[in-house]
């Protein structure tokens, strides 16, 4: 039979294609790589984009060697608080409060830094040019300033003896609290640990009380902020406790978080997740079955 012999390459191609689709489904959603820490250079071929936030308060850039003039000009003290407020770089204005730009003249590296946690998103622009008055070449530096909502007053530990009470009820499954003033040390120290009673006396592992729950400490200017995330609510109401301490551990403010129990939330989450798994499994089996069927037909088996 010549027909199966002529089309064997096609059958093999079909099988490989189907298996590729299956593998793609399995690996989809993997974590993407993070950008490197190299200083970006702005040249006349394209603009560059930078970002600062409370978590990452510093960024740097260079102007290309052919574009030696930065606008708006930085004062003689190598520090400035001016920018352009529009993408076309025609409207000069001040940088947001707490944001400043400095230059290392020796390395020709410009550093933009914020000393305050931005509370709202904003954008600022700079221009690398070859001439201050009549530039023939230019490159735009776009700075995105990412804001973080301020932590509400009732979720801030500011004095010893204070107790901050927080309640988590579905569908809200995340909360941020802050250890401020001179009470900046969090106890327990390890983010995997927690106190399991309102008096903050019984220390245990967080995931033994609420599986997969995480406490993420802040970074940069937000290092005093801590975010608790509950992916799935427990069946029973659960108490979590943290302490914001000063130099003297006896001087502390307690953060008591009550996580409401609800079997309905857990059941719904589990059911939805299970349905997706079954559908994904069924889709994968269907791909393999189709591949096997076509291969059998084309090879006469």
C-alpha atoms as one frame of an Amber mdcrd trajectory, in Angstrom:
protein
   0.000   0.000   0.000   1.787   3.123  -1.252  -0.591   5.659   0.331   0.390
   5.102   3.967   4.070   5.064   2.951   3.843   8.425   1.144   2.137  10.128
   4.084   4.154   8.747   6.955   6.047  12.033   7.405   2.700  13.828   7.691
   1.497  11.343  10.317   4.657  11.845  12.350   4.317  15.617  12.051   0.709
  15.445  13.276   1.695  13.350  16.274   4.513  15.723  17.244   2.239  18.750
  16.795  -0.428  17.311  19.078   2.091  16.377  21.726   3.571  19.888  21.475
   0.120  21.378  22.148  -0.264  19.122  25.179   3.145  20.080  26.555   2.403
  23.751  25.951  -0.741  23.458  28.061   1.235  21.832  30.836   3.899  24.539
  31.038   1.727  27.573  30.338   1.595  30.098  33.139   5.174  29.609  34.285
   6.957  32.512  35.887   8.525  34.965  33.523  12.082  36.188  33.924  12.786
  39.394  35.745  14.558  42.376  34.192  18.225  42.838  34.956  19.740  45.610
  37.044  21.880  47.161  34.281  21.705  50.944  33.854  19.716  51.732  30.705
  21.187  54.088  28.095  18.936  56.508  26.223  19.935  56.972  22.552  18.191
  58.566  19.577  16.707  55.273  18.310  14.018  54.828  20.954  12.858  56.088
  24.333  13.478  54.233  27.583  11.026  53.502  30.380  11.866  53.493  34.080
   9.832  52.895  37.222  10.040  53.752  40.906   7.713  52.906  43.777   7.689
  52.578  47.529   9.026  49.032  47.132  11.703  50.035  44.589  12.455  53.696
  45.296  15.581  54.112  43.136  16.305  53.854  39.400  19.162  54.994  37.158
  19.844  55.823  33.512  22.478  57.247  31.188  22.259  59.540  28.182  24.093
  58.334  25.089  27.540  59.854  24.484  26.085  61.768  21.511  23.298  63.185
  23.712  25.170  64.938  26.480  22.521  67.461  27.526  19.711  66.442  29.905
  16.560  68.558  30.002  15.234  70.022  32.207  18.714  71.032  33.275  19.914
  69.939  36.684  21.184  72.696  38.971  24.861  73.208  39.647  24.626  71.200
  42.868  23.989  68.100  40.719  20.456  67.688  42.072  17.093  68.720  40.701
  13.349  68.400  41.147  12.166  69.439  37.673  10.767  67.281  34.856   8.420
  67.438  31.901   4.830  66.533  32.623   3.833  65.414  29.118   5.251  62.771
  26.726   6.215  65.416  24.136   8.459  67.112  26.712   7.020  70.563  26.098
   5.483  71.281  29.523   8.016  71.651  32.356   6.881  71.117  35.919   7.959
  69.855  39.342   8.628  66.233  40.205   6.159  64.734  42.721   6.835  65.472
  46.376   9.781  63.465  47.676  11.183  62.628  44.209  14.528  64.047  43.086
  17.057  63.461  40.299  20.822  63.603  40.779  23.783  63.088  38.466  27.177
  61.515  38.962  29.226  63.717  36.649  32.177  61.349  36.649  30.114  58.386
  35.440  27.391  60.437  33.740  24.793  58.331  35.549  21.484  59.934  36.519
  19.749  58.631  39.643  16.060  59.188  40.379  14.934  58.470  43.913  11.857
  58.938  46.053  12.106  59.405  49.802   8.362  59.066  50.346   5.949  56.281
  49.487   3.909  57.573  46.512   0.187  57.301  47.187  -0.913  57.746  43.562
   0.391  56.846  40.118   2.176  59.594  38.202   4.471  60.046  35.211   7.479
  62.292  34.582   9.656  62.783  31.504  13.210  63.862  30.745  14.991  64.566
  27.471  18.511  63.547  26.456  19.599  65.883  23.615  22.669  66.953  21.689
  21.923  70.670  22.079  20.005  72.648  24.673  18.537  75.269  22.305  18.193
  73.548  18.909  18.505  69.794  19.368  18.832  67.681  16.221  18.825  64.390
  18.135  16.945  63.474  21.243  15.746  60.589  23.397  12.872  60.593  25.862
  13.180  59.084  29.334   9.750  58.095  30.664   9.488  57.628  34.417   6.472
  55.806  35.821   5.857  56.463  39.515   3.748  53.681  40.980   1.632  54.605
  43.965   0.635  52.415  46.900  -2.592  53.029  48.810  -1.898  54.442  52.241
  -2.446  52.027  55.133  -5.620  53.101  56.923  -5.295  54.569  60.409  -7.055
  51.632  62.079  -4.461  49.202  60.668  -1.380  51.044  61.893   0.490  50.185
  65.093   1.868  53.471  66.398   2.164  53.151  70.190   2.917  50.526  72.834
  -0.107  48.946  74.480  -2.279  49.515  71.414  -4.250  46.651  69.844  -5.155
  46.725  66.168  -8.125  44.470  65.401  -8.691  43.296  61.826 -11.314  40.906
  60.492 -11.022  39.028  57.213 -14.275  37.867  55.658 -14.742  36.388  52.185
 -14.269  37.535  49.499 -11.593  39.849  50.996  -8.591  37.570  51.467  -5.705
  40.026  51.919  -4.842  42.699  54.435  -1.918  45.071  54.979  -0.947  46.464
  58.364   1.951  48.692  59.365   4.422  48.800  62.269   5.249  52.476  62.637
   6.824  55.101  64.912   9.422  53.345  67.093   7.634  49.973  66.910   9.176
  48.704  63.684  10.259  45.172  64.672   7.742  42.465  63.831   7.308  39.377
  65.995   7.490  36.543  65.229  10.537  37.451  63.144  10.079  34.683  60.557
   7.225  35.296  58.071   6.320  31.603  58.321   5.529  31.963  62.038   2.593
  33.534  63.860   0.986  33.712  67.273  -2.264  31.741  67.474  -4.022  33.573
  70.305  -5.214  37.121  71.018  -2.565  37.647  73.698   0.221  36.879  71.186
   1.740  34.223  73.456   1.470  30.917  71.567   3.844  30.801  68.602   3.267
  28.324  65.785   3.647  27.877  62.032   1.266  29.980  59.958   0.458  27.217
  57.465  -0.594  24.835  60.253  -3.439  27.220  61.041  -4.303  28.260  57.487
  -2.684  26.188  54.716  -0.838  28.235  52.060  -1.362  31.506  53.938   1.581
  33.885  53.537   2.905  36.974  55.259   4.929  39.200  52.930   7.106  41.871
  54.523   7.499  45.157  52.701  10.681  46.300  50.969  12.300  49.657  50.285
  10.299  52.481  51.812   7.477  50.032  52.573   9.522  47.783  54.872   7.221
  48.663  57.789   4.231  47.280  55.887   3.252  43.616  56.096   0.668  41.887
  53.907  -1.186  38.742  54.944  -2.775  36.716  52.134  -5.283  33.896  52.643
  -5.774  31.846  49.430  -8.463  29.655  51.003 -10.505  30.422  54.100 -10.413
  27.892  56.964 -13.501  25.937  57.934 -13.367  27.342  61.447 -12.781  30.938
  62.518  -9.067  31.345  63.206  -7.155  33.932  65.227  -3.734  35.187  64.143
  -1.620  37.617  66.129   1.510  39.667  65.471   3.437  42.119  67.621   5.077
  45.375  66.539   7.899  45.892  69.004  10.374  48.617  69.902  13.919  48.207
  71.197  12.395  46.885  74.384  10.287  43.821  73.446   7.954  44.629  76.350
   6.920  47.754  74.461   4.650  46.319  71.833   1.486  46.885  69.851  -0.594
  43.829  68.954  -2.198  43.140  65.594  -5.017  40.625  66.036  -6.409  39.251
  62.778  -9.597  37.206  62.901 -10.099  35.082  59.809 -13.727  34.057  59.478
 -14.370  30.389  58.874 -16.649  29.391  56.054 -16.962  25.891  54.648 -18.892
  27.316  51.683 -15.863  29.345  50.571 -13.557  26.340  50.817 -16.020  24.083
  48.995 -16.556  26.566  46.164 -12.851  27.153  45.714 -12.090  23.440  45.751
 -14.950  22.674  43.374 -13.915  25.346  40.873 -10.295  24.263  41.021 -11.271
  20.613  40.604 -13.457  21.374  37.602 -10.624  23.209  35.908  -8.268  20.308
  36.580 -10.734  17.795  35.143 -11.302  19.966  32.062  -7.553  20.402  31.552
  -7.029  16.653  31.960  -9.827  15.855  29.558  -8.430  18.285  27.010  -5.017
  16.667  27.258  -6.423  13.166  26.835  -8.409  14.310  23.821  -5.257  15.615
  22.147  -3.420  12.316  22.747  -6.438  10.273  21.516  -6.705  12.302  18.288
  -2.982  11.917  17.687  -3.160   8.158  18.203  -6.221   7.822  15.944  -4.654
   9.714  13.023  -1.360   7.906  13.411  -3.161   4.523  13.388  -5.111   5.432
  10.243  -2.118   6.798   8.374   0.081   3.818   9.235  -2.672   1.313   8.632
  -2.697   0.017  12.198
